[in-house]
Amino acid sequence: MSLSPQVLLSNAARDKCIAKLKELPAFMHSGVKPLYKASVLLPLFVQNGEVHLLYTLRSSNLKAHSGQVSFPGGKMEEAEGVVETALRETEEEIGICTQDVEIWSDMSPVHSRDMTMLITPVVGLVENLDIQNLHPNIHEVEEIFSVPMSVFCNKENHGHFMFNEMPLPLFLHGKHKIWGITGFITHMFLECFLPSEAYKVDFMRKGFTLNELMPSKL
């Protein structure tokens, strides 16, 4: 099965992915009212002839989730929608201009680990993106990196983290570990985006402890 941009980013594949994203179940805890709402952007782009997902490594100076991998995004401002928030925060954090992003769809919102925030992922395709030309906000972002689809499809890069007796998806890519909510959102997106014959997972092959994951201030 080809993972080429011509296949994965074709109009037919895009429409099929969006339809699947719209069918995702809700990942919210009933009866829990979050204090804040937020959204993140899942930026797709093409690099070296392969489709990539872009991530940020949060600054080690931040109070919350410092040194962890995340998608660009943040809290929603008053009267903002999820798409507007994701695009604004992405431009503020790493310098991707709003007009360069083709929005595909939002995904089902997910509660943060402490239940205080409701996070809505937004999928978008960024045209002509060169990571080297991005300008990260040094107060929030320590590093910008991307992961090609071939890495996600390689079971040797799969693992899990147990949370409340439930294994959560984890992806390995070089020195980075994509886990927690970011890992969960990544997996749910890939289930909708990649052909099922290409994306076969084996998250139980290796487990990681919180102590192994938290010192990720790389």
C-alpha positions as CSV (number, residue, x, y, z in Angstrom):
1,M,0.0,0.0,0.0
2,S,1.5,3.3,-1.1
3,L,1.9,6.1,1.5
4,S,2.7,8.6,-1.1
5,P,1.3,12.2,-0.9
6,Q,-0.5,11.5,-4.2
7,V,-2.5,8.7,-2.6
8,L,-2.9,10.0,1.0
9,L,-3.7,13.6,0.0
10,S,-5.9,12.9,-3.0
11,N,-9.4,14.4,-3.0
12,A,-10.9,10.9,-2.5
13,A,-8.7,10.1,0.4
14,R,-9.3,13.5,2.0
15,D,-13.1,13.1,1.8
16,K,-12.9,9.5,3.2
17,C,-10.7,10.7,6.1
18,I,-13.1,13.6,6.9
19,A,-16.1,11.3,6.9
20,K,-14.3,8.9,9.3
21,L,-13.3,11.8,11.6
22,K,-16.9,12.9,11.8
23,E,-17.9,9.4,12.9
24,L,-15.5,9.2,15.8
25,P,-17.2,8.7,19.1
26,A,-17.0,11.3,21.9
27,F,-14.1,11.0,24.3
28,M,-15.7,13.1,27.0
29,H,-16.5,12.0,30.6
30,S,-20.2,12.5,31.2
31,G,-21.1,14.8,34.1
32,V,-17.7,16.6,34.1
33,K,-17.7,20.3,33.2
34,P,-14.3,21.5,32.2
35,L,-13.0,24.9,33.4
36,Y,-11.4,25.7,30.1
37,K,-11.8,24.9,26.4
38,A,-8.8,24.5,24.0
39,S,-8.0,23.3,20.6
40,V,-4.9,22.0,18.8
41,L,-3.9,21.8,15.2
42,L,-2.7,18.5,13.6
43,P,-0.6,20.0,10.8
44,L,-0.1,17.7,7.8
45,F,2.5,18.6,5.3
46,V,4.8,17.0,2.7
47,Q,8.5,16.7,3.2
48,N,11.0,14.8,1.1
49,G,8.1,13.2,-0.8
50,E,6.4,11.8,2.3
51,V,3.4,13.0,4.3
52,H,4.4,14.2,7.8
53,L,2.7,15.3,11.0
54,L,4.2,18.2,12.8
55,Y,4.8,18.4,16.6
56,T,6.3,20.8,19.1
57,L,8.4,20.1,22.2
58,R,7.1,22.3,24.9
59,S,9.6,24.6,26.6
60,S,11.1,23.3,29.8
61,N,10.3,26.6,31.4
62,L,6.5,26.2,31.2
63,K,4.6,25.4,34.4
64,A,2.4,22.7,32.8
65,H,3.5,19.7,30.7
66,S,7.0,21.2,30.3
67,G,9.4,19.3,28.1
68,Q,6.6,17.1,26.6
69,V,5.6,16.6,23.0
70,S,2.4,18.3,21.9
71,F,0.5,19.7,18.9
72,P,0.5,23.5,18.5
73,G,-2.6,24.9,20.2
74,G,-3.9,26.5,23.4
75,K,-6.9,27.9,25.3
76,M,-9.9,29.3,23.5
77,E,-10.6,33.0,23.8
78,E,-14.1,34.4,24.2
79,A,-16.2,34.2,21.1
80,E,-13.6,32.1,19.3
81,G,-14.4,28.8,17.6
82,V,-12.1,25.7,17.7
83,V,-10.7,26.3,14.3
84,E,-9.9,30.0,15.0
85,T,-8.2,29.0,18.2
86,A,-6.1,26.3,16.7
87,L,-5.0,28.6,13.8
88,R,-4.2,31.6,16.1
89,E,-2.3,29.5,18.6
90,T,-0.3,27.8,15.8
91,E,0.7,31.1,14.3
92,E,1.7,32.5,17.7
93,E,3.6,29.4,18.7
94,I,5.5,28.4,15.6
95,G,4.7,31.0,12.9
96,I,2.6,29.0,10.4
97,C,0.3,31.6,8.8
98,T,-3.4,31.0,8.9
99,Q,-3.9,31.4,5.2
100,D,-1.4,28.6,4.5
101,V,-3.6,26.0,6.3
102,E,-6.3,24.1,4.5
103,I,-8.7,23.0,7.3
104,W,-10.0,19.4,6.8
105,S,-12.1,18.8,9.9
106,D,-12.2,19.0,13.6
107,M,-12.3,15.8,15.7
108,S,-14.1,14.7,18.8
109,P,-13.1,16.7,21.9
110,V,-11.0,15.0,24.6
111,H,-10.8,15.8,28.3
112,S,-7.4,16.6,29.7
113,R,-5.9,14.1,32.2
114,D,-7.0,16.2,35.2
115,M,-10.5,16.9,33.6
116,T,-10.1,20.7,33.8
117,M,-9.8,21.2,30.0
118,L,-11.7,20.1,27.0
119,I,-9.4,19.9,23.9
120,T,-10.7,19.8,20.4
121,P,-8.2,18.6,17.7
122,V,-8.4,20.2,14.3
123,V,-6.8,18.6,11.2
124,G,-5.3,20.9,8.6
125,L,-3.0,20.5,5.5
126,V,-0.1,23.1,5.3
127,E,1.1,24.0,1.9
128,N,4.8,24.4,1.1
129,L,5.9,24.1,4.7
130,D,9.6,24.1,5.5
131,I,10.3,23.6,9.2
132,Q,13.6,25.4,8.9
133,N,11.7,28.6,8.0
134,L,9.4,28.5,11.1
135,H,9.9,30.8,14.0
136,P,9.1,29.2,17.3
137,N,8.1,31.2,20.3
138,I,11.0,30.5,22.5
139,H,8.9,31.1,25.6
140,E,6.6,28.2,24.7
141,V,8.4,26.0,22.2
142,E,11.7,24.3,22.6
143,E,11.8,22.4,19.3
144,I,9.7,21.8,16.2
145,F,9.9,18.3,14.6
146,S,7.9,16.1,12.3
147,V,7.1,12.4,12.0
148,P,6.6,10.7,8.6
149,M,3.7,8.2,8.1
150,S,6.2,5.4,7.5
151,V,7.3,5.8,11.1
152,F,3.8,5.5,12.5
153,C,3.2,2.4,10.4
154,N,6.3,0.6,11.8
155,K,5.2,-1.5,14.8
156,E,8.7,-1.2,16.3
157,N,7.9,2.4,17.0
158,H,4.8,1.5,19.0
159,G,4.5,1.3,22.8
160,H,2.0,2.1,25.6
161,F,1.6,3.9,28.9
162,M,-0.8,2.6,31.5
163,F,-3.3,5.2,32.8
164,N,-6.1,4.1,35.1
165,E,-5.5,0.5,34.1
166,M,-5.9,1.4,30.4
167,P,-3.0,1.2,27.9
168,L,-2.7,4.5,26.0
169,P,-0.9,4.6,22.6
170,L,2.7,5.7,22.5
171,F,4.9,6.4,19.4
172,L,8.7,6.5,19.3
173,H,10.6,8.7,16.9
174,G,14.3,9.2,17.5
175,K,14.7,10.9,20.9
176,H,11.0,11.8,21.1
177,K,8.2,9.9,22.7
178,I,4.7,10.9,21.7
179,W,2.3,9.8,24.5
180,G,-0.6,11.0,26.7
181,I,-3.3,13.0,25.1
182,T,-1.1,13.8,22.1
183,G,-0.4,10.1,21.5
184,F,-4.1,9.3,21.8
185,I,-5.2,12.0,19.4
186,T,-2.4,10.9,17.0
187,H,-3.7,7.3,17.0
188,M,-7.3,8.3,16.5
189,F,-6.4,10.5,13.6
190,L,-4.2,7.9,11.9
191,E,-7.0,5.4,12.2
192,C,-9.0,7.7,10.0
193,F,-6.2,8.9,7.7
194,L,-4.1,5.8,6.9
195,P,-5.3,2.7,5.0
196,S,-6.1,-0.1,7.4
197,E,-3.7,-2.4,5.7
198,A,-0.8,0.0,6.2
199,Y,-1.6,1.1,9.8
200,K,-1.5,-2.1,11.9
201,V,-0.7,-1.3,15.6
202,D,1.1,-3.2,18.3
203,F,1.1,-0.9,21.3
204,M,1.4,-3.7,23.8
205,R,4.8,-4.7,22.6
206,K,6.5,-2.4,25.1
207,G,5.4,-0.5,28.1
208,F,6.8,2.7,29.6
209,T,6.5,4.0,33.1
210,L,5.8,7.6,34.0
211,N,9.3,8.0,35.3
212,E,10.6,7.0,31.9
213,L,8.4,9.5,30.1
214,M,8.5,12.6,32.4
215,P,12.2,13.3,32.1
216,S,11.5,14.2,28.4
217,K,13.1,17.7,28.7
218,L,15.4,16.9,25.9
